[in-house]
Amino acid sequence: MADSPPRFGIVGWKNSGKTTMTANLTRELIDRGHRVATVKRAHGAFDIDRPGTDSHTHRQAGAQEVAIVSSARWALIHENRPDEAELPLDDIIARLSPCDIVLVEGFKGAPHPKIELRANHDKARPALADTDPAVVAVACDDAPGDVAPDGKPVFRRDQTEAIATLVEQVCGLGTGTERRSAS
């Protein structure tokens, strides 16, 4: 997909801080002048609509797709048929509005570059970085050093600015400083 924006993933075990990292990187990259979209991988059934709303009533009546539209935002809810597979990440990204980068939370097996979050309680679990060559960096509670034994940079999870700079470099984006001085 030639027109597809670069993507960068945030992966880790459950409760490792992926959502917080995704939100922090989103804010930082936007502050640097980038247009950011996000995709979040959910497990199993999830619902973004509440019972009692008109759109929920439409879905319960059997509508395959329900669009909710206001002057502030819009959303499209698509109900997969029982024989319909999960939409591939490439197809999801193709449906997004133009942006400079897509931050992808989850989708551990996808081939795009990603950072692995390691919480202290994850020490007994295998490191994703050990088996996934797409993991380009690690962020953890207490960074043991600047570089892991395999040469990948290691950050403390609160080093959002440094991680955002890595994302810009890996994804071929101009740095926020370059973007601001060019305007």
C-alpha positions as CSV (number, residue, x, y, z in Angstrom):
1,M,0.0,0.0,0.0
2,A,2.0,2.9,-1.3
3,D,-0.2,5.6,0.3
4,S,-0.4,3.9,3.7
5,P,1.1,6.0,6.5
6,P,3.9,4.6,8.5
7,R,2.9,2.6,11.6
8,F,4.5,2.0,14.9
9,G,3.3,-0.5,17.4
10,I,3.1,-0.6,21.2
11,V,3.1,-4.1,22.5
12,G,3.4,-6.0,25.7
13,W,1.7,-8.3,28.1
14,K,-1.6,-7.5,29.7
15,N,-1.4,-4.5,32.1
16,S,2.0,-3.5,30.9
17,G,1.0,0.1,30.2
18,K,0.3,0.0,26.5
19,T,-2.7,2.3,26.6
20,T,-0.9,4.9,28.7
21,M,2.2,4.7,26.4
22,T,0.0,5.0,23.3
23,A,-1.8,8.1,24.8
24,N,1.5,9.7,25.8
25,L,3.1,9.2,22.4
26,T,0.0,10.4,20.7
27,R,0.1,13.7,22.7
28,E,3.8,14.1,22.2
29,L,3.7,13.5,18.4
30,I,0.8,15.8,18.0
31,D,2.7,18.5,20.0
32,R,5.5,18.0,17.5
33,G,3.1,18.8,14.6
34,H,2.3,15.3,13.4
35,R,-1.2,14.1,12.5
36,V,-1.7,10.9,14.5
37,A,-4.3,8.1,14.2
38,T,-4.4,5.1,16.5
39,V,-5.7,1.5,16.2
40,K,-6.4,-0.5,19.3
41,R,-6.6,-4.3,19.2
42,A,-9.3,-5.6,21.5
43,H,-9.8,-9.2,22.5
44,G,-13.1,-10.9,22.0
45,A,-16.4,-9.0,21.9
46,F,-16.3,-5.3,22.9
47,D,-18.9,-2.6,22.8
48,I,-18.5,1.1,22.2
49,D,-22.2,1.7,22.4
50,R,-24.4,1.8,25.5
51,P,-27.8,0.2,26.0
52,G,-30.6,2.8,25.9
53,T,-29.0,4.9,23.1
54,D,-30.7,5.1,19.7
55,S,-27.7,3.7,17.9
56,H,-27.7,0.7,20.3
57,T,-31.4,0.1,19.5
58,H,-30.5,0.2,15.8
59,R,-27.8,-2.4,16.3
60,Q,-30.1,-4.6,18.4
61,A,-32.7,-4.4,15.6
62,G,-30.1,-6.1,13.4
63,A,-28.4,-3.3,11.4
64,Q,-25.1,-4.5,10.0
65,E,-23.6,-1.0,10.2
66,V,-24.7,2.0,12.3
67,A,-23.3,5.4,11.8
68,I,-23.5,7.9,14.6
69,V,-23.0,11.5,13.4
70,S,-22.8,14.9,15.2
71,S,-21.1,18.2,14.5
72,A,-18.3,17.1,16.9
73,R,-17.5,13.6,15.7
74,W,-18.8,10.5,13.9
75,A,-18.4,6.8,14.4
76,L,-19.2,3.8,12.4
77,I,-20.0,0.5,14.1
78,H,-19.8,-2.6,12.0
79,E,-21.2,-5.9,13.2
80,N,-19.3,-8.9,11.9
81,R,-21.4,-11.7,10.6
82,P,-20.7,-15.1,12.2
83,D,-18.8,-16.2,9.0
84,E,-17.0,-12.9,8.7
85,A,-13.3,-12.8,9.7
86,E,-11.7,-10.0,11.7
87,L,-10.7,-7.1,9.4
88,P,-7.0,-7.2,8.7
89,L,-4.9,-4.3,10.1
90,D,-4.0,-3.1,6.6
91,D,-7.7,-2.8,5.8
92,I,-8.4,-0.9,9.0
93,I,-5.6,1.5,8.3
94,A,-6.8,2.0,4.7
95,R,-10.1,3.3,6.1
96,L,-8.5,6.0,8.3
97,S,-8.4,9.6,7.3
98,P,-5.0,10.9,6.0
99,C,-2.4,11.1,8.8
100,D,1.4,11.2,9.2
101,I,1.6,8.1,11.4
102,V,-0.6,5.3,12.9
103,L,0.2,4.2,16.4
104,V,-1.0,0.6,16.7
105,E,-1.7,-0.8,20.2
106,G,-1.5,-4.5,20.3
107,F,-1.3,-6.6,17.1
108,K,1.8,-8.4,18.5
109,G,2.3,-10.5,15.5
110,A,2.2,-7.7,12.9
111,P,5.5,-7.0,11.1
112,H,5.6,-3.2,11.6
113,P,8.3,-1.7,14.0
114,K,7.2,-1.7,17.6
115,I,8.3,-1.0,21.2
116,E,7.8,-3.6,23.9
117,L,6.6,-2.5,27.3
118,R,7.9,-4.6,30.2
119,A,6.3,-4.1,33.6
120,N,8.1,-5.3,36.7
121,H,5.3,-8.0,37.1
122,D,6.2,-9.3,33.6
123,K,9.7,-10.6,34.5
124,A,8.5,-14.3,34.6
125,R,7.0,-13.9,31.1
126,P,9.1,-14.3,27.9
127,A,10.4,-11.0,26.4
128,L,8.7,-10.4,23.0
129,A,11.9,-8.7,21.9
130,D,13.7,-12.0,22.1
131,T,11.7,-13.6,19.3
132,D,10.2,-10.7,17.3
133,P,12.7,-8.9,15.1
134,A,10.1,-6.1,14.6
135,V,10.6,-5.0,18.2
136,V,13.1,-2.1,17.8
137,A,13.1,-1.0,21.5
138,V,12.0,-1.8,25.0
139,A,10.5,0.4,27.7
140,C,10.4,-0.8,31.2
141,D,9.8,0.5,34.8
142,D,13.5,0.7,35.5
143,A,15.8,0.9,32.5
144,P,18.8,-1.2,33.2
145,G,20.9,0.7,30.7
146,D,20.8,2.6,27.4
147,V,21.1,-0.5,25.2
148,A,19.9,-4.1,25.6
149,P,22.4,-6.9,25.0
150,D,21.0,-7.3,21.5
151,G,21.7,-3.7,20.7
152,K,18.1,-2.4,21.0
153,P,17.6,0.8,23.0
154,V,16.0,0.5,26.4
155,F,14.0,3.3,27.8
156,R,12.2,4.0,31.1
157,R,8.5,4.1,30.3
158,D,8.4,7.8,31.4
159,Q,10.9,8.9,28.7
160,T,8.1,9.8,26.3
161,E,10.1,12.5,24.4
162,A,13.0,10.2,23.7
163,I,10.6,7.4,22.6
164,A,8.8,9.8,20.3
165,T,12.1,10.8,18.7
166,L,12.8,7.1,18.1
167,V,9.4,6.7,16.5
168,E,10.1,9.7,14.2
169,Q,13.4,8.2,13.2
170,V,12.2,4.6,12.7
171,C,9.1,5.8,10.7
172,G,11.0,8.4,8.6
173,L,9.1,11.4,9.9
174,G,10.7,14.8,10.2
175,T,11.3,15.6,13.8
176,G,8.9,17.9,15.6
177,T,11.6,20.5,15.8
178,E,12.2,20.4,12.0
179,R,8.4,20.5,11.4
180,R,7.9,23.6,13.7
181,S,10.8,25.5,12.1
182,A,9.6,24.8,8.6
183,S,6.2,26.4,9.3
